[in-house]
Amino acid sequence: MKKKTAYILLGVFLTTSILGGCGSKNKATEAASESAQTEKEGAGEAEELTVTPTPEEEKDTEKKADSSEDAEASTQSNEAEEESAPVEEPREKIAVLLPNEEKWSRDADKFKSELEADGYEPVIEYAENDVSRQVSQIQDLTAEEVFAFVITPVDPYGLGSVLETVKEADIPVFSYDDLIMNTSAVKYYVTFGGRQVGQIIGKQIVDAQELDKVREAKESRTIEFFMGSLDDTQALFLYNGLMEVLQEYLDDGTLVCRSGKISFDDTGILRWSKTTAKSRAAEILEEFYPDGAAPDIICTGFDDAAGAAQEALLEAGVVPGTDIWPFITGNGCKEDAVKRIAMGTQAFSVFMDSRELAAQCEEMVNVYLHGEDDPEVNDYEQYDNGVKIIGTYLCDPQMIDRDNYEILIDNGYYTEKEVEPDPTETPTPEPVTPTEAALTPTEKPVTPTPEAVTPTETPEPTEAPEEISPTPTEKAKK
């Protein structure tokens, strides 16, 4: 054993000497270490030698370890986040198609809030009163596979063909406010009910004008009619409801229509045109109510017709606030109509809260798509669109007059400023003296001559003329 150890030491010494001659201490050290390690492995008895890393090598090792740990922690964190984060599914799109923005923006706002609250994505579009544009909107949204359509038709008779494609795509259609005609694609209808509105108008006329007492006294009242659009089913329903109440008074002569325009075809105003209503009112006044006369009652089916009739009356010289001013009815509670009601120039209008209608329709859509039962309807008899009877929900309208118009302010439908009466809109007649009333516009008052004094008048005494002394010439003549 001692000899073996001596041999080893000798080998180390010789190796060191040789390598030292080459000037490389580090390589010599490595060689000696390697030799010792080899011997150890060969003998199996020498202790394992440990090589101590430099400080730089320790730092590199620590950085690699830290980096590896950070990467592993980041991977684990991302995996945990992916597992815990909920996957948001795309919301179901509901298409709401309305005729125009000017009239229907309030409905659109309510639909948007209600649909979003129930987790839907509302797609609201306006056709700007163009039926071809509404047809294109339906085609595009059908291709997008919306889950339901809510449609107020620009033309109730113009959507039959395009809705057949919607039906084939199995997309439900809800007719809103106005009934879509001649198609089986409509599932439900939501409205205020024109017939109900007509009945409200008729009963208010009977009560306010005391027609039963007029009948008992064998007297009569004159009336003229201006109904809604000839192509609108709701306008026809309103007319029918109105005549259910007034027809008996027309039959027995309690109500007299001098123009003879009583049927729906004769009284309807196509497309709710205010211009048409005004020209018709002017013609009726000129032909049947000359010399500043006016009907006792002007019954209209929409507020613009009531406003048009008022303009025609003013131009004909009829003064608001006088006994001759008619009892004018309206429908819709438009902003300017409420002003007229507050001023007393329009008797009343019928209020239909579009917010209520939109909320009811949205609920029916939601129940149809995800409810356990069918949507609720309260009329399944009278709304026939030419193909089938449509299950309908009728919301309740309300009569608004000068005594209760502030309801519309209290419920937030209008602000007080929006319906504040315009004091300059209605002229107030000024009293005039009899002499001034008899004058033409070009005449001026003149002082009556003595001949113009009536026998009953006593003329004021005049002073005697002063006596003048005669001239000398006059004396000579005498």
C-alpha positions as CSV (number, residue, x, y, z in Angstrom):
1,M,0.0,0.0,0.0
2,K,2.8,2.4,0.9
3,K,4.5,1.6,-2.5
4,K,1.3,2.3,-4.4
5,T,0.9,5.6,-2.7
6,A,4.6,6.5,-3.4
7,Y,4.0,5.7,-7.1
8,I,1.0,7.9,-7.2
9,L,2.8,10.9,-5.6
10,L,5.7,10.4,-8.0
11,G,3.4,10.5,-11.0
12,V,1.8,13.7,-9.8
13,F,5.2,15.3,-9.3
14,L,6.4,14.3,-12.8
15,T,3.2,15.5,-14.4
16,T,3.3,18.8,-12.7
17,S,6.9,19.3,-13.8
18,I,6.1,18.6,-17.4
19,L,3.1,20.8,-17.5
20,G,4.8,23.6,-15.7
21,G,7.3,23.7,-18.5
22,C,4.5,24.6,-20.8
23,G,3.5,27.4,-18.4
24,S,-0.1,26.2,-17.6
25,K,-0.7,25.8,-14.0
26,N,-4.5,25.4,-14.4
27,K,-4.2,22.6,-16.9
28,A,-1.7,20.8,-14.6
29,T,-4.0,21.1,-11.7
30,E,-6.9,19.7,-13.8
31,A,-4.7,16.8,-14.9
32,A,-3.6,15.9,-11.4
33,S,-7.2,16.0,-10.2
34,E,-8.3,13.8,-13.1
35,S,-5.5,11.3,-12.4
36,A,-6.3,11.2,-8.8
37,Q,-10.0,10.6,-9.6
38,T,-9.1,7.9,-12.0
39,E,-7.0,6.2,-9.4
40,K,-9.7,6.4,-6.9
41,E,-12.2,4.8,-9.3
42,G,-9.7,2.2,-10.1
43,A,-8.8,1.3,-6.6
44,G,-12.2,1.9,-5.1
45,E,-10.7,3.2,-1.9
46,A,-9.8,6.9,-2.4
47,E,-12.2,9.6,-1.2
48,E,-14.2,11.6,-3.8
49,L,-12.7,15.0,-4.6
50,T,-14.9,18.1,-4.7
51,V,-14.4,20.9,-7.2
52,T,-15.5,24.2,-5.7
53,P,-17.3,26.5,-8.3
54,T,-16.2,30.1,-8.7
55,P,-18.5,32.9,-7.4
56,E,-19.4,33.8,-11.0
57,E,-20.4,30.2,-11.7
58,E,-22.6,30.2,-8.5
59,K,-24.4,33.3,-9.7
60,D,-25.1,31.9,-13.1
61,T,-26.4,28.7,-11.6
62,E,-28.7,30.6,-9.2
63,K,-30.1,32.8,-12.1
64,K,-30.9,29.7,-14.2
65,A,-32.7,28.1,-11.2
66,D,-34.7,31.3,-10.5
67,S,-35.6,31.7,-14.1
68,S,-36.8,28.2,-14.3
69,E,-38.9,28.5,-11.2
70,D,-40.4,31.8,-12.4
71,A,-41.3,30.3,-15.8
72,E,-42.9,27.3,-14.1
73,A,-44.9,29.6,-11.7
74,S,-46.1,31.8,-14.5
75,T,-47.3,28.8,-16.5
76,Q,-49.1,27.5,-13.5
77,S,-50.7,30.9,-12.9
78,N,-51.9,31.2,-16.5
79,E,-53.3,27.8,-16.4
80,A,-55.2,28.6,-13.2
81,E,-56.6,31.8,-14.7
82,E,-57.8,30.0,-17.8
83,E,-59.5,27.5,-15.7
84,S,-61.2,30.0,-13.4
85,A,-62.2,32.8,-16.0
86,P,-65.8,32.3,-17.3
87,V,-66.3,31.9,-21.0
88,E,-68.7,34.7,-22.2
89,E,-71.1,33.3,-24.7
90,P,-72.3,35.7,-27.5
91,R,-75.7,37.3,-26.6
92,E,-78.8,36.6,-28.7
93,K,-79.6,39.3,-31.1
94,I,-83.1,40.7,-31.3
95,A,-84.0,43.0,-34.2
96,V,-86.3,45.9,-33.7
97,L,-87.4,47.6,-36.9
98,L,-89.2,50.9,-36.7
99,P,-90.6,53.2,-39.4
100,N,-88.6,56.4,-38.5
101,E,-86.5,57.8,-35.7
102,E,-88.5,61.1,-35.2
103,K,-91.7,59.4,-33.9
104,W,-90.3,56.1,-32.6
105,S,-87.1,57.0,-30.7
106,R,-88.9,56.7,-27.3
107,D,-89.9,53.2,-28.1
108,A,-86.4,52.3,-29.3
109,D,-84.9,53.6,-26.0
110,K,-87.2,51.4,-24.0
111,F,-86.6,48.3,-26.1
112,K,-82.8,48.8,-25.8
113,S,-82.9,49.0,-22.0
114,E,-85.3,46.1,-21.5
115,L,-83.5,43.8,-23.9
116,E,-80.1,44.5,-22.5
117,A,-81.4,43.9,-19.0
118,D,-82.6,40.4,-20.0
119,G,-79.2,39.6,-21.6
120,Y,-80.0,40.2,-25.3
121,E,-78.2,42.3,-27.8
122,P,-80.7,44.7,-29.4
123,V,-80.3,45.6,-33.1
124,I,-82.5,48.7,-33.7
125,E,-82.9,50.1,-37.2
126,Y,-85.1,52.8,-38.7
127,A,-86.6,52.6,-42.3
128,E,-87.2,56.3,-42.5
129,N,-90.7,55.6,-43.9
130,D,-89.2,53.6,-46.9
131,V,-90.8,50.2,-47.3
132,S,-88.1,48.9,-49.6
133,R,-85.5,49.9,-47.1
134,Q,-87.3,48.0,-44.4
135,V,-87.5,44.9,-46.7
136,S,-83.7,45.1,-47.1
137,Q,-83.2,45.4,-43.4
138,I,-85.2,42.2,-42.8
139,Q,-83.2,40.3,-45.5
140,D,-79.9,41.4,-44.0
141,L,-80.8,40.5,-40.4
142,T,-82.3,37.2,-41.5
143,A,-78.9,36.3,-43.0
144,E,-77.3,37.3,-39.7
145,E,-79.6,34.8,-37.9
146,V,-81.1,37.1,-35.3
147,F,-83.3,35.2,-32.8
148,A,-86.5,37.3,-33.2
149,F,-88.0,40.2,-35.1
150,V,-90.0,43.1,-33.6
151,I,-91.5,45.1,-36.6
152,T,-93.6,48.1,-36.9
153,P,-94.3,48.1,-40.6
154,V,-93.9,51.1,-42.9
155,D,-96.5,49.5,-45.1
156,P,-98.6,46.8,-43.3
157,Y,-99.3,45.1,-46.7
158,G,-95.7,45.4,-48.1
159,L,-93.8,42.7,-46.0
160,G,-95.7,39.5,-46.9
161,S,-93.1,38.1,-49.3
162,V,-89.9,38.9,-47.4
163,L,-91.4,37.4,-44.2
164,E,-91.9,34.1,-45.9
165,T,-88.1,33.8,-45.9
166,V,-88.1,34.7,-42.2
167,K,-90.6,32.0,-41.4
168,E,-88.5,29.4,-43.3
169,A,-85.6,30.4,-41.1
170,D,-87.7,29.7,-38.1
171,I,-87.4,33.2,-36.7
172,P,-90.4,34.5,-34.8
173,V,-92.0,37.8,-35.8
174,F,-93.8,40.1,-33.4
175,S,-95.9,42.8,-34.9
176,Y,-95.6,46.0,-32.9
177,D,-98.3,48.8,-32.7
178,D,-99.5,48.2,-36.3
179,L,-100.6,44.8,-37.6
180,I,-98.6,43.2,-40.5
181,M,-101.1,41.9,-43.0
182,N,-101.3,39.0,-45.4
183,T,-98.7,36.7,-43.9
184,S,-98.6,33.7,-41.6
185,A,-95.1,34.6,-40.3
186,V,-96.5,36.8,-37.5
187,K,-96.6,35.0,-34.2
188,Y,-98.0,37.8,-31.9
189,Y,-99.3,41.3,-32.0
190,V,-98.8,44.1,-29.3
191,T,-100.9,47.3,-29.5
192,F,-103.1,49.7,-27.6
193,G,-106.2,48.7,-29.6
194,G,-107.7,51.1,-32.1
195,R,-111.2,50.0,-31.3
196,Q,-110.7,50.9,-27.6
197,V,-109.4,54.3,-28.5
198,G,-112.3,54.9,-30.8
199,Q,-114.8,54.0,-28.1
200,I,-113.0,56.3,-25.6
201,I,-113.3,59.2,-28.1
202,G,-116.9,58.5,-28.9
203,K,-118.0,58.3,-25.2
204,Q,-116.2,61.5,-24.4
205,I,-118.0,63.3,-27.1
206,V,-121.4,62.0,-25.9
207,D,-120.7,62.9,-22.3
208,A,-119.0,66.3,-22.9
209,Q,-121.6,67.5,-25.4
210,E,-124.5,66.0,-23.4
211,L,-126.0,64.4,-26.5
212,D,-128.7,62.5,-24.6
213,K,-130.1,65.8,-23.4
214,V,-129.8,67.3,-26.9
215,R,-131.8,64.3,-28.2
216,E,-134.5,64.8,-25.5
217,A,-134.8,68.4,-26.4
218,K,-135.1,67.4,-30.1
219,E,-132.1,69.6,-31.0
220,S,-129.0,68.7,-32.9
221,R,-125.2,69.3,-33.0
222,T,-123.1,69.5,-36.2
223,I,-120.0,67.3,-36.5
224,E,-117.2,66.7,-39.0
225,F,-114.8,63.7,-39.1
226,F,-111.1,63.5,-39.9
227,M,-109.9,59.9,-39.4
228,G,-106.5,58.2,-39.7
229,S,-104.6,56.7,-42.7
230,L,-106.7,54.7,-45.1
231,D,-103.9,52.0,-45.3
232,D,-103.6,51.6,-41.5
233,T,-105.6,48.8,-39.8
234,Q,-105.4,50.5,-36.5
235,A,-107.1,53.6,-38.0
236,L,-109.9,51.4,-39.3
237,F,-110.3,49.8,-35.9
238,L,-110.5,53.3,-34.3
239,Y,-113.2,54.3,-36.8
240,N,-115.2,51.2,-36.0
241,G,-115.0,51.7,-32.3
242,L,-116.0,55.4,-32.7
243,M,-119.0,54.5,-34.8
244,E,-120.1,51.9,-32.3
245,V,-120.8,54.8,-30.0
246,L,-121.9,57.6,-32.3
247,Q,-123.8,55.9,-35.0
248,E,-127.2,56.0,-33.2
249,Y,-126.9,59.7,-32.7
250,L,-126.2,60.1,-36.5
251,D,-129.1,57.9,-37.3
252,D,-131.7,59.9,-35.3
253,G,-130.4,63.3,-36.3
254,T,-128.9,64.3,-33.0
255,L,-125.6,64.6,-34.8
256,V,-125.6,66.2,-38.2
257,C,-122.6,66.0,-40.6
258,R,-123.2,68.8,-43.2
259,S,-120.5,67.7,-45.5
260,G,-121.9,64.2,-45.6
261,K,-118.4,62.7,-45.2
262,I,-119.0,60.0,-42.6
263,S,-117.6,56.7,-44.0
264,F,-114.0,55.6,-43.3
265,D,-113.1,56.0,-47.0
266,D,-114.5,59.5,-47.1
267,T,-112.9,60.7,-43.8
268,G,-109.6,58.9,-43.8
269,I,-106.4,61.0,-44.3
270,L,-103.8,58.9,-46.2
271,R,-100.5,58.6,-44.5
272,W,-101.6,60.8,-41.6
273,S,-100.9,63.9,-43.7
274,K,-101.4,67.2,-41.8
275,T,-101.4,69.1,-45.1
276,T,-104.2,67.0,-46.5
277,A,-106.2,67.3,-43.3
278,K,-105.8,71.1,-43.3
279,S,-106.9,71.5,-47.0
280,R,-109.9,69.3,-46.4
281,A,-110.9,71.2,-43.3
282,A,-110.6,74.5,-45.2
283,E,-112.8,73.2,-48.0
284,I,-115.5,72.0,-45.6
285,L,-115.5,75.3,-43.7
286,E,-115.8,77.3,-46.9
287,E,-118.6,75.2,-48.4
288,F,-120.7,74.2,-45.5
289,Y,-119.9,76.7,-42.8
290,P,-119.8,80.1,-44.5
291,D,-119.6,83.6,-42.9
292,G,-117.4,82.6,-40.0
293,A,-119.5,79.6,-38.8
294,A,-118.0,76.4,-37.6
295,P,-119.1,72.8,-36.7
296,D,-120.0,72.2,-33.0
297,I,-117.7,69.1,-33.0
298,I,-114.6,68.3,-35.0
299,C,-113.7,64.6,-34.4
300,T,-110.2,63.6,-35.4
301,G,-108.4,60.3,-35.2
302,F,-104.9,61.8,-34.7
303,D,-103.4,64.9,-33.2
304,D,-102.0,66.3,-36.4
305,A,-105.5,66.4,-37.9
306,A,-106.7,68.3,-34.8
307,G,-103.9,70.8,-35.2
308,A,-104.7,71.1,-38.9
309,A,-108.3,71.8,-38.2
310,Q,-107.4,74.5,-35.7
311,E,-105.2,76.2,-38.3
312,A,-108.0,76.2,-40.8
313,L,-110.4,77.6,-38.3
314,L,-108.1,80.5,-37.4
315,E,-107.6,81.3,-41.1
316,A,-111.3,81.3,-41.5
317,G,-111.6,83.9,-38.8
318,V,-113.0,81.7,-36.0
319,V,-111.7,82.9,-32.7
320,P,-110.7,80.5,-29.8
321,G,-112.4,81.1,-26.6
322,T,-115.7,82.2,-28.2
323,D,-118.9,80.1,-28.2
324,I,-118.4,79.3,-31.8
325,W,-115.1,77.5,-31.3
326,P,-115.6,73.7,-31.9
327,F,-115.1,70.8,-29.5
328,I,-112.0,69.3,-31.1
329,T,-110.8,65.7,-30.3
330,G,-107.4,64.2,-30.9
331,N,-105.4,61.0,-30.4
332,G,-101.8,60.3,-29.5
333,C,-101.0,63.1,-27.0
334,K,-98.3,64.6,-29.2
335,E,-96.3,67.5,-27.6
336,D,-98.0,70.3,-29.5
337,A,-101.4,68.7,-28.8
338,V,-100.8,68.7,-25.1
339,K,-100.0,72.4,-25.3
340,R,-103.3,73.0,-27.1
341,I,-105.1,71.0,-24.4
342,A,-103.5,73.1,-21.7
343,M,-104.6,76.2,-23.5
344,G,-108.1,75.0,-24.1
345,T,-108.2,75.0,-27.9
346,Q,-108.2,71.2,-28.1
347,A,-110.7,69.3,-25.9
348,F,-108.7,66.1,-25.3
349,S,-106.4,63.5,-26.7
350,V,-105.9,59.8,-26.0
351,F,-102.6,58.8,-24.3
352,M,-100.8,55.6,-25.3
353,D,-97.6,55.2,-23.3
354,S,-95.1,53.8,-25.8
355,R,-92.8,52.8,-22.9
356,E,-95.5,50.4,-21.6
357,L,-96.1,49.0,-25.0
358,A,-92.3,48.3,-25.6
359,A,-91.9,46.7,-22.2
360,Q,-94.9,44.4,-22.8
361,C,-93.5,43.4,-26.2
362,E,-90.0,42.7,-24.9
363,E,-91.5,40.5,-22.2
364,M,-93.5,38.5,-24.8
365,V,-90.3,38.0,-26.8
366,N,-88.4,36.8,-23.8
367,V,-91.1,34.4,-22.7
368,Y,-91.4,33.0,-26.3
369,L,-87.7,32.3,-26.5
370,H,-86.9,31.1,-23.0
371,G,-90.2,30.8,-21.0
372,E,-91.9,27.7,-19.9
373,D,-95.3,28.9,-21.1
374,D,-96.6,30.8,-24.2
375,P,-96.7,34.6,-24.0
376,E,-99.8,36.1,-22.5
377,V,-102.5,37.5,-24.8
378,N,-105.8,39.1,-23.9
379,D,-107.4,39.2,-27.3
380,Y,-107.6,36.3,-29.7
381,E,-110.7,37.2,-31.7
382,Q,-110.7,40.5,-33.6
383,Y,-107.2,40.9,-35.1
384,D,-107.3,39.0,-38.4
385,N,-104.4,39.9,-40.8
386,G,-106.0,38.3,-43.8
387,V,-104.3,34.9,-43.3
388,K,-105.0,34.1,-39.7
389,I,-106.2,35.6,-36.4
390,I,-103.2,36.9,-34.5
391,G,-102.9,36.4,-30.7
392,T,-102.8,40.0,-29.3
393,Y,-102.0,41.8,-26.1
394,L,-103.9,45.1,-25.7
395,C,-102.4,47.7,-23.5
396,D,-104.8,50.3,-21.9
397,P,-105.1,53.8,-23.3
398,Q,-106.0,56.9,-21.2
399,M,-108.0,60.0,-22.0
400,I,-106.1,63.3,-21.3
401,D,-107.8,66.6,-21.0
402,R,-107.2,70.0,-19.4
403,D,-107.9,68.7,-15.9
404,N,-105.4,65.9,-15.9
405,Y,-102.7,66.6,-18.6
406,E,-100.1,67.1,-15.9
407,I,-100.1,63.3,-15.5
408,L,-97.8,63.3,-18.5
409,I,-95.3,65.5,-16.6
410,D,-95.6,63.5,-13.4
411,N,-94.8,60.2,-15.1
412,G,-91.8,61.6,-16.9
413,Y,-93.2,61.4,-20.4
414,Y,-92.8,65.1,-20.9
415,T,-91.1,67.8,-19.0
416,E,-93.1,70.8,-17.8
417,K,-91.2,73.0,-20.3
418,E,-92.1,70.8,-23.3
419,V,-95.8,71.1,-22.8
420,E,-95.9,74.6,-21.4
421,P,-98.7,76.6,-23.2
422,D,-97.5,79.2,-25.6
423,P,-99.3,82.4,-24.6
424,T,-98.8,83.9,-28.1
425,E,-100.3,81.0,-30.0
426,T,-104.0,81.8,-29.4
427,P,-105.2,85.4,-30.1
428,T,-107.6,87.0,-27.6
429,P,-110.4,89.0,-29.2
430,E,-110.2,92.7,-28.3
431,P,-113.5,94.5,-27.5
432,V,-114.4,97.3,-30.0
433,T,-116.9,100.1,-30.1
434,P,-120.0,99.7,-32.3
435,T,-118.8,102.6,-34.5
436,E,-115.4,101.0,-35.1
437,A,-116.9,97.6,-35.8
438,A,-119.0,99.0,-38.6
439,L,-116.0,100.5,-40.4
440,T,-114.2,99.1,-43.3
441,P,-110.4,98.8,-43.0
442,T,-109.9,102.0,-45.2
443,E,-112.5,104.2,-43.4
444,K,-111.7,106.6,-40.6
445,P,-114.1,107.8,-38.0
446,V,-115.7,111.2,-38.9
447,T,-117.6,113.7,-36.8
448,P,-121.4,113.3,-37.5
449,T,-122.9,116.3,-39.4
450,P,-126.1,118.0,-38.1
451,E,-128.1,116.1,-40.6
452,A,-126.8,112.8,-39.2
453,V,-128.2,113.6,-35.7
454,T,-131.2,111.5,-34.9
455,P,-134.5,113.1,-33.9
456,T,-134.0,112.0,-30.3
457,E,-130.8,113.8,-30.0
458,T,-130.9,117.4,-28.8
459,P,-128.3,119.6,-30.5
460,E,-126.3,121.8,-28.4
461,P,-127.3,125.6,-28.5
462,T,-125.1,127.8,-30.7
463,E,-124.2,131.4,-29.8
464,A,-125.9,134.2,-31.8
465,P,-123.7,136.0,-34.3
466,E,-122.3,139.3,-33.3
467,E,-124.1,142.4,-34.7
468,I,-122.0,144.3,-37.3
469,S,-122.5,148.1,-37.9
470,P,-123.3,149.0,-41.6
471,T,-120.7,150.8,-43.7
472,P,-121.3,154.4,-45.0
473,T,-122.1,153.0,-48.4
474,E,-124.7,150.6,-47.0
475,K,-126.3,153.6,-45.1
476,A,-126.5,155.5,-48.4
477,K,-128.3,152.7,-50.1
478,K,-130.8,152.5,-47.3
